[in-house]
C-alpha cells in the first residue's frame, strides 16, 4: 500500500501540480516516487529506493526521467550520514530520506533549466513516520 507525501513544488515562479507517494517493502526498504505532470505526459519523474539495515550504510538508487530519454539517468549512492552502526535511516529516520529525495528532485528540475523550489510541510511526514501496523 502506498501513501502520499505532500511536497509543495514551485516551478518557474508558479505552484506546480505534482504527486509524491511512498511505499515500504518491509522494515528495510523505502521507495519514494514523484511525478510532475505536463500537458502531454510527465515533465519529470524521480523514483528513489532506499535500502538499509542496522550496521550497514543506507544505499539508494534514483531513477530520474526527464521529458526525453536524453535526460534520464539511473544513479546509485551510499549515504554516509548514518550516525551510528546500529542506526538505519530507512527505519529510524525516514524524514531524512524524504529530504534527500526532495533535494534530488530540486537538482533534476534545475538541471532541466527550471527555477524551482521544493518545500515539505511538517504534516507531510505524518504517514511516513507512522509506525507500521501488522
Residue, then its C-alpha position, 0 to 999 in steps of 0.5 A: x500500500x502506498x501513501x502520499x507525501x505532500x511536497x509543495x513544488x514551485x516551478x518557474x515562479x508558479x505552484x506546480x501540480x505534482x504527486x509524491x507517494x511512498x511505499x515500504x517493502x518491509x522494515x528495510x526498504x523505502x521507495x519514494x516516487x514523484x511525478x510532475x505532470x505536463x500537458x502531454x505526459x510527465x515533465x519529470x519523474x524521480x523514483x528513489x529506493x532506499x535500502x538499509x539495515x542496522x550496521x550497514x550504510x543506507x544505499x539508494x538508487x534514483x531513477x530520474x526521467x526527464x521529458x526525453x530519454x536524453x535526460x534520464x539517468x539511473x544513479x546509485x549512492x551510499x549515504x554516509x550520514x548514518x550516525x551510528x552502526x546500529x542506526x538505519x535511516x530507512x527505519x529510524x529516520x525516514x524524514x531524512x530520506x524524504x529530504x534527500x529525495x526532495x533535494x534530488x528532485x530540486x537538482x533534476x528540475x534545475x538541471x532541466x533549466x527550471x527555477x524551482x523550489x521544493x518545500x515539505x510541510x511538517x504534516x507531510x511526514x505524518x504517514x511516513x513516520x507512522x509506525x507500521x501496523x501488522 
